[in-house]
Amino acid sequence: MSAAAPQPAPQAGTHAAIQAVWRLEAAKIIAAVARLVRDVGRAEEFAQDALVAALEHWPREGLPRNPAAWLMTTAKHRALDHLRQEALHQRKQQELGADLDALQAHVVPDFVDTLDDRRADDIGDDLLRLIFTACHPVLSTEARVALTLKLLGGLGTDEIARAFLASEPTVAQRIVRAKRTLSAAKVPFEVPQAAARAQRLASVLEVIYLIFNEGYSATAGEDWMRPALCDEALRLARVLATLMPQEAEVHGLAALLEIQASRTHARTDAEGRPVLLMEQDRTRWDPLLIRRGLAALHQAEALGGERGPYALQAAIAACHARASTPEATDWPQIVALYDALAQVAPSPVIELNRAVAVGMAFGPEAALALVDALNQDASLASYHWLPSVRGDLLAKLGRAAEARSEFERAAALTRNVRERELLLARAREQALHGSL
């Protein structure tokens, strides 16, 4: 018995289905096409052509039985048409004919019933190439972040602009320049060889980490968090851990993001106001994400070798995750982990976080001496968490007037509205204590 023909769907529902499929499949389609045309910018254009074709045909003809295969096949046909035109233009039909015939064999002719005929590990290889290309160090950090979200996250330019509080034309130009830079630099669409892989992998991990951090604690704007960015970063980390199972730091990053993401629902109250770690209702932490994070951390540690910065940060997060209350936290162990982290990735921000842990383990006076020393570091001059931490330590020492001044200074430095409100509320609280 033949299968029934696909039935037309309501237009609004069809558009929603197209967007859902695109978000899930965009990276695979772009990666597969990039393997054919060896150009990420061109590959994205052909994938976008397939999306436009779906928007034109599906509302009228109904959803195909396999929307992902339909998009993949359409994008590949666009790529092959381009290669044929290029071959004709360069008058090299004979030389390229065999290659084009081989490429044609990869295209699935049936839009309805079949998936892309390449093996799953080929798809994985293509995704890995795409990740390494989008995060190439030849691009600026901002360009890597924007391009990664566009190609691998399936986000539109408008979504990226909203997430980072940039104008849409600025983000669009950033993405265009990134693709031109990759093309001009003749960056190959490949996973680099072992000698270059460590540097490139560090770039990939940094981009995913930065995307998550912007979602976890938004730099500016009205919202304390942007959960969609956290979700995209977590998804990318999971994909990378699947594609590179022997890389300890990949599992370390995945562990860190899983555990951090477990706190999402506890980090804001019903009005969207920030709730700091020590005040969070830990019963609202997601136990599934914690289990996933601890499993990823175990995998990172099982691979052996010296622990890298992401695995160490994941170990710190795990200390919090294992404690049912702030008081039950193993703060001396966290201090020791920050000591190790400062050795492999020294930075004043890590020293500031270590000072917080010292304060919890050994008292605010010991921590204040460390924070006061960091006051001399010019790189922290506009970092609002420095006066915020100092204000917290001064408040614990009963120095209310000084604490108020530090919280007000921190509020003046942050560009996040919710964070500013929190810091000013803490300043008012200290002013009240000082008047008693």
Residue pairs with C-beta under 8 A, 6 or more apart in sequence:
3 65
3 113
5 62
6 61
6 62
6 63
6 64
6 65
6 112
7 62
8 59
8 60
8 61
8 62
9 17
9 58
9 59
9 62
9 63
11 59
14 58
14 59
14 62
14 63
15 55
15 59
17 58
17 63
17 67
18 51
18 54
18 55
18 58
18 67
21 54
21 67
21 68
21 71
22 51
22 54
22 71
22 154
23 154
24 68
24 154
25 67
25 68
25 71
25 72
25 154
26 47
26 151
26 152
26 154
27 127
27 130
27 151
27 152
27 153
27 154
28 68
28 72
28 123
28 126
28 127
29 47
29 50
29 71
29 72
29 75
30 40
30 43
30 44
30 47
30 130
30 151
31 43
31 123
31 126
31 127
31 129
31 130
32 72
32 75
32 76
32 116
32 118
32 123
32 126
33 42
33 43
33 46
33 47
33 75
33 76
33 78
33 79
34 40
34 42
34 43
34 126
34 129
34 130
34 133
34 189
35 126
35 129
35 189
36 43
36 76
36 79
36 80
36 83
36 103
36 106
37 43
37 46
37 79
37 82
37 83
38 188
38 189
39 183
39 189
40 130
40 133
40 134
40 151
40 179
40 182
40 189
41 179
41 180
41 182
41 183
42 79
42 82
43 79
44 150
44 151
44 179
46 75
46 76
46 78
46 79
46 82
47 71
47 75
49 74
49 75
49 78
50 71
50 72
50 74
50 75
50 78
51 71
53 74
54 67
54 70
54 71
54 74
58 64
58 67
64 70
64 111
64 112
65 112
65 113
66 111
66 112
66 113
66 114
66 115
68 115
68 116
69 108
69 111
69 114
69 115
69 116
70 111
70 112
72 108
72 116
73 107
73 108
73 109
73 111
73 116
74 111
76 106
76 107
77 107
80 100
80 103
80 104
80 107
83 96
83 100
83 103
84 100
87 93
87 96
87 97
87 100
106 117
106 118
108 114
108 115
108 116
108 117
116 123
124 242
124 243
125 191
127 152
127 239
127 243
128 191
128 243
128 244
129 189
129 190
129 191
130 151
130 152
130 189
131 148
131 152
131 204
131 236
131 239
131 240
131 243
132 190
132 191
132 192
132 200
132 201
132 204
133 182
133 187
133 189
133 190
134 144
134 147
134 148
134 151
134 152
134 207
135 144
135 148
135 200
135 203
135 204
135 206
135 207
136 144
136 182
136 185
136 187
136 200
136 203
137 199
137 200
137 203
138 181
138 182
138 185
138 187
139 147
139 178
139 181
139 182
141 206
141 207
141 210
142 174
143 174
143 175
143 177
143 178
143 181
144 178
144 203
144 207
145 164
145 207
145 210
145 211
146 160
146 164
146 171
146 174
146 175
146 178
147 175
147 178
147 179
148 207
148 208
148 211
148 236
149 155
149 159
149 160
149 163
149 211
149 232
150 156
150 157
150 160
150 175
152 236
152 239
153 232
153 235
153 236
155 163
155 232
157 168
157 171
157 172
157 175
158 168
159 228
160 166
160 171
161 167
161 168
161 170
161 171
163 214
163 215
163 226
163 228
163 229
164 171
164 214
164 219
165 219
165 220
165 221
191 197
192 200
201 244
201 247
201 249
201 250
204 240
205 240
205 249
205 250
205 253
205 310
208 233
208 236
208 237
208 240
208 253
208 257
209 233
209 253
209 256
209 257
209 310
211 229
211 232
211 233
211 236
212 229
212 230
212 233
212 234
212 237
212 257
212 260
212 261
214 226
214 229
215 225
215 226
215 227
215 228
215 229
215 230
215 231
215 232
215 233
216 225
216 230
216 260
217 224
217 225
217 416
217 419
218 224
218 225
218 226
218 416
219 415
219 416
220 415
220 416
221 415
221 416
221 417
222 417
222 418
223 272
223 418
224 267
224 268
224 272
224 273
224 274
224 416
224 418
224 419
225 264
225 267
225 268
227 264
230 257
230 260
230 261
230 264
233 257
234 257
234 258
234 261
237 250
237 253
237 254
237 257
237 258
238 254
240 250
240 253
240 254
241 250
241 251
241 254
241 296
244 250
245 251
246 303
247 303
248 299
248 300
248 301
248 303
248 304
248 305
248 307
248 308
248 311
249 300
249 308
249 309
249 310
249 311
251 296
251 297
251 299
251 300
251 303
251 311
252 296
252 297
252 300
252 307
252 308
252 309
252 310
252 311
252 312
252 313
252 314
253 310
253 314
254 293
254 296
255 293
255 294
255 295
255 296
255 297
255 299
255 300
255 310
255 311
255 314
255 317
255 318
256 293
256 310
256 313
256 314
256 317
257 293
258 289
258 290
258 292
258 293
258 296
259 289
259 290
259 293
259 294
259 297
259 314
259 317
259 318
259 320
259 321
260 317
261 286
261 289
262 285
262 286
262 287
262 288
262 289
262 290
262 293
262 321
263 277
263 280
263 285
263 286
264 286
265 284
265 285
265 286
266 275
266 280
266 281
266 282
266 284
266 285
267 274
267 275
267 280
268 274
268 275
269 275
272 418
273 418
273 421
273 422
274 418
274 419
274 422
275 281
276 422
277 320
277 326
278 326
282 323
282 324
282 325
285 321
290 321
293 314
293 317
293 318
293 321
294 318
294 321
296 314
297 311
297 314
297 315
297 318
300 307
300 311
300 314
301 307
301 311
306 344
307 315
307 340
307 344
308 344
309 341
309 344
309 345
312 337
312 340
312 341
312 344
313 341
315 337
316 334
316 337
316 338
316 341
319 329
319 330
319 333
319 334
319 337
320 329
322 330
323 329
323 330
326 360
329 360
331 357
331 360
331 361
332 361
334 357
334 360
334 361
335 354
335 357
335 358
335 361
335 362
338 350
338 353
338 354
338 357
339 354
341 350
341 354
342 350
342 351
342 354
348 374
348 377
348 379
348 380
349 380
349 383
349 385
351 370
351 374
352 371
352 374
352 380
352 383
352 385
352 386
352 389
354 370
355 367
355 370
355 371
355 374
355 389
356 367
356 389
358 366
358 367
358 370
359 366
359 367
359 368
359 393
359 396
364 393
364 396
364 397
365 397
367 393
368 390
368 393
368 394
368 397
371 386
371 389
371 390
371 393
372 390
374 380
374 386
375 386
375 390
380 386
382 413
383 413
384 410
384 411
384 413
384 414
384 419
384 423
385 410
386 410
387 406
387 407
387 409
387 410
387 413
388 406
388 407
388 410
388 423
390 406
391 402
391 403
391 404
391 405
391 406
391 407
391 409
391 410
391 423
391 426
391 427
391 430
392 403
394 400
394 402
394 403
394 406
395 403
395 426
395 430
395 433
400 430
400 431
400 433
400 434
401 430
401 434
403 426
403 430
404 427
404 430
404 431
404 434
407 423
407 424
407 426
407 427
407 430
408 423
408 424
408 427
410 423
411 419
411 420
411 423
411 424
411 427
414 420
414 423
